[in-house]
Amino acid sequence: MALTRAQKRIRIKRRIRKSINGTSTRPRLSVFRSNKQIYAQIIDDLSGRTLVSASSLKDDAAQKMNKMTQAKHVGKSIAEVAKKAGIEACVFDRNGYLYHGRVKALAEAAREGGLKI
């Protein structure tokens, strides 16, 4: 039986999550990409808590942008919020998506914002 696109992504996601863990000193930056929006959250896996988050859905300015500039905007905003929370470095979790396009733009914008990935 052939797998759907979503099932393939979930299989890749499980394989990635075997090796990537977020700790309190170096939490995990997880990205979720839908067809219209992009979301990012920084997670401490040991305590099971989301420390900070940012998304294009929350931001009114991001609603008027195209999807690539939306991803860059969310990357910069997650870096700003993380700095305010005292987070300087994190592990990047692409969540089963290819490191290409919007996911790559978000990661590079977060690096430019001062987050060490």
GUSE-5445 format. One line per field, with one value per residue (C-alpha): y negated, x, z; residue in one letter. Coordinates in steps of 0.001 Angstrom, whole numbers, m for minus. Each point is the difference from the previous one (the first is absolute). Layout:
// GUSE-5445
v = c(Y | ...)
u = c(X | ...)
w = c(Z | ...)
aa = c(A | ...)
//
This chain:
// GUSE-5445
v = c(0 | m3416 | m2625 | m3409 | m3169 | m631 | 3560 | m341 | m3270 | 1581 | 2934 | m2407 | m2048 | 3060 | 852 | m3559 | m145 | 3086 | m2076 | m3541 | m869 | m3370 | m606 | m2968 | m1267 | 613 | 309 | 1157 | m2455 | 1815 | m1249 | 795 | m1056 | m10 | m1059 | m3584 | m555 | 890 | 612 | 271 | 968 | 578 | 3079 | 1473 | 3740 | 990 | m1948 | 298 | m3753 | m2506 | m2864 | m2538 | m1 | m2156 | 390 | m1844 | 466 | m2147 | m2864 | m2350 | m1360 | 3527 | 590 | m2547 | 1549 | 2847 | 3341 | m311 | m3424 | 1317 | 2754 | m2501 | m2235 | 2897 | 1020 | m3488 | m217 | 3411 | m1130 | m3226 | 1783 | 2644 | m2657 | m1639 | 3400 | 519 | 2661 | m426 | 3403 | 2745 | 3156 | m331 | 2508 | m189 | 2282 | 2293 | m2818 | m458 | m2658 | m2113 | m2957 | m1364 | 2272 | m1087 | m3675 | 228 | 1635 | m2525 | m2934 | 1413 | 223 | m3610 | m988 | 1313 | 3539 | 2649 | 3022)
u = c(0 | 1367 | 462 | m1587 | 2103 | m1039 | 891 | 3435 | 629 | m1015 | 2349 | 2884 | m961 | 252 | 3408 | 1258 | m1388 | 1998 | 3184 | m1268 | m934 | m510 | 1456 | m339 | 3446 | m542 | m3725 | m1495 | m1276 | m2872 | m1554 | m3481 | m946 | m3578 | m1181 | m673 | 1873 | 3283 | 518 | 3134 | 362 | 2918 | m546 | 1726 | m555 | 1202 | m2773 | m2406 | m652 | m141 | 2247 | m786 | m1909 | m627 | m2217 | m1166 | m3581 | 469 | 1680 | m2225 | 2954 | 915 | m3488 | 657 | 3337 | 708 | 946 | 3799 | 129 | m2490 | 2474 | 2869 | m2158 | m909 | 3685 | 1013 | m2854 | 789 | 3621 | m1112 | m2404 | 2629 | 2579 | m2489 | m562 | 3761 | 390 | 3123 | 466 | m2351 | m191 | m1909 | m2799 | m1255 | m2886 | 153 | 64 | 2884 | 2512 | m1026 | m2217 | m2009 | 1603 | 3485 | m1052 | m1319 | 3205 | 2268 | m2069 | 202 | 3800 | 114 | m2098 | 2761 | m1191 | 2738 | m1321)
w = c(0 | m944 | 2690 | m261 | 126 | 3620 | 1021 | m1605 | 1882 | 3310 | m652 | m718 | 3079 | 2262 | m1430 | 626 | 3555 | 998 | m69 | 763 | 3586 | 1598 | 3451 | 2329 | m1032 | m3737 | m820 | m3295 | m2637 | m1686 | m3244 | m1289 | m3494 | m1223 | m3447 | 1084 | 3294 | 1689 | 3716 | 2142 | 3630 | 2320 | 2157 | 3050 | m479 | 3461 | 1746 | m2945 | m211 | m2807 | 1074 | m2753 | m3269 | m3045 | m3035 | m3058 | 1183 | 3127 | m1861 | m2004 | m2000 | m1125 | m1402 | m2765 | m1065 | m2384 | 1536 | m308 | 1649 | 2584 | 906 | 296 | 2189 | 2308 | 202 | 1107 | 2506 | 1562 | 411 | 1724 | 2346 | 796 | 895 | 2361 | 1639 | 374 | m2694 | m2114 | m1671 | m1144 | m2101 | m3293 | m633 | m3580 | 994 | m3038 | m2559 | m2414 | 1023 | m2973 | m745 | 2917 | 2610 | m1075 | m90 | 3573 | 1264 | m1708 | 1277 | 3540 | m380 | m1227 | 3015 | 2280 | 774 | m194 | m1869)
aa = c(M | A | L | T | R | A | Q | K | R | I | R | I | K | R | R | I | R | K | S | I | N | G | T | S | T | R | P | R | L | S | V | F | R | S | N | K | Q | I | Y | A | Q | I | I | D | D | L | S | G | R | T | L | V | S | A | S | S | L | K | D | D | A | A | Q | K | M | N | K | M | T | Q | A | K | H | V | G | K | S | I | A | E | V | A | K | K | A | G | I | E | A | C | V | F | D | R | N | G | Y | L | Y | H | G | R | V | K | A | L | A | E | A | A | R | E | G | G | L | K | I)
//
